[in-house]
């Protein structure tokens, strides 16, 4: 497996995770604290998270298919982008698990 497959998954996992945390704070501000401007903030962040989550799904599915994950594991990685902070923990576990596969696939350089 190429390093780029893992890198693009990791990048989108972080972006999706950060946007989901921002969205959570925005929802708290909008509904619980009734903060002015929280509605527009939430709208922008939710749109960004929604579109980037679709890209995250594509990259995570590509990574899972190349790593030959079982469907249960793949489903957990795909769902991690919808649970605040889960994307960070899942990304860390996946990166540690796949690091040897990426290292073995890299050609030796002189």
C-alpha positions as CSV (number, residue, x, y, z in Angstrom):
1,X,0.0,0.0,0.0
2,X,1.2,3.5,-0.9
3,X,1.9,6.1,1.8
4,X,-0.3,8.5,0.0
5,X,-3.4,6.4,0.6
6,X,-2.8,6.5,4.4
7,X,-1.8,10.2,4.3
8,X,-5.0,11.3,2.6
9,X,-7.1,9.3,4.9
10,X,-5.3,10.7,7.9
11,X,-5.7,14.3,6.6
12,X,-9.4,13.9,6.1
13,X,-9.9,12.2,9.4
14,X,-8.4,15.2,11.2
15,X,-10.3,17.7,9.2
16,X,-13.6,15.8,9.7
17,X,-12.9,15.4,13.4
18,X,-12.1,19.1,13.9
19,X,-15.2,20.2,11.9
20,X,-17.4,17.8,13.9
21,X,-16.1,19.3,17.2
22,X,-16.7,22.8,15.9
23,X,-20.2,21.8,14.8
24,X,-20.9,20.3,18.3
25,X,-19.8,23.6,19.9
26,X,-21.9,25.5,17.4
27,X,-25.0,23.4,18.2
28,X,-24.4,24.0,21.9
29,X,-24.1,27.7,21.3
30,X,-27.2,27.8,19.1
31,X,-29.6,25.7,21.1
32,X,-28.3,25.7,24.7
33,X,-26.7,29.1,25.1
34,X,-28.7,31.0,22.5
35,X,-25.6,32.8,21.2
36,X,-26.1,35.4,18.4
37,X,-24.3,34.3,15.2
38,X,-24.2,30.6,16.3
39,X,-26.9,29.8,13.7
40,X,-24.9,31.1,10.8
41,X,-21.7,29.5,12.2
42,X,-23.4,26.2,12.5
43,X,-24.8,26.4,9.0
44,X,-21.3,27.0,7.5
45,X,-19.6,24.3,9.5
46,X,-22.3,21.8,8.9
47,X,-22.1,22.3,5.1
48,X,-18.3,22.0,5.2
49,X,-18.4,18.9,7.4
50,X,-21.1,17.3,5.3
51,X,-19.2,17.6,2.0
52,X,-15.8,16.8,3.5
53,X,-17.3,13.7,5.3
54,X,-18.3,12.4,1.8
55,X,-14.6,12.7,0.7
56,X,-13.6,11.1,4.0
57,X,-15.9,8.1,3.3
58,X,-14.3,7.7,-0.2
59,X,-10.7,7.8,1.2
60,X,-11.6,5.5,4.2
61,X,-13.3,3.0,1.9
62,X,-10.3,3.1,-0.4
63,X,-7.9,2.5,2.5
64,X,-10.1,-0.3,3.9
65,X,-10.3,-2.1,0.6
66,X,-6.6,-1.9,0.1
67,X,-5.9,-3.1,3.6
68,X,-8.5,-5.9,3.1
69,X,-10.4,-5.1,6.3
70,X,-13.5,-7.0,7.3
71,X,-16.8,-5.2,6.8
72,X,-17.3,-4.6,10.6
73,X,-14.0,-2.8,10.9
74,X,-14.6,-0.8,7.7
75,X,-18.0,0.2,9.0
76,X,-16.5,1.4,12.3
77,X,-13.9,3.5,10.5
78,X,-16.6,5.0,8.3
79,X,-18.9,5.9,11.2
80,X,-16.0,7.4,13.2
81,X,-16.5,10.6,11.2
82,X,-19.9,11.1,12.8
83,X,-19.0,10.8,16.5
84,X,-17.2,13.8,18.0
85,X,-13.5,12.9,18.8
86,X,-13.9,9.3,17.5
87,X,-12.1,10.1,14.3
88,X,-8.9,11.0,16.2
89,X,-8.8,7.8,18.1
90,X,-9.7,5.6,15.1
91,X,-7.2,7.4,12.9
92,X,-4.4,6.8,15.5
93,X,-5.2,3.1,15.8
94,X,-5.5,2.7,12.0
95,X,-2.2,4.5,11.4
96,X,-0.3,2.4,13.9
97,X,-1.8,-0.8,12.5
98,X,-1.0,0.1,8.8
99,X,2.4,1.6,9.3
100,X,4.2,-1.7,8.9
101,X,2.3,-2.4,5.7
102,X,3.2,1.0,4.3
103,X,6.9,0.6,5.3
104,X,7.1,-2.9,3.7
105,X,5.6,-1.5,0.5
106,X,8.1,1.3,0.2
107,X,11.0,0.5,-2.2
108,X,14.5,0.6,-0.7
109,X,16.3,3.8,-1.5
110,X,20.0,4.2,-1.9
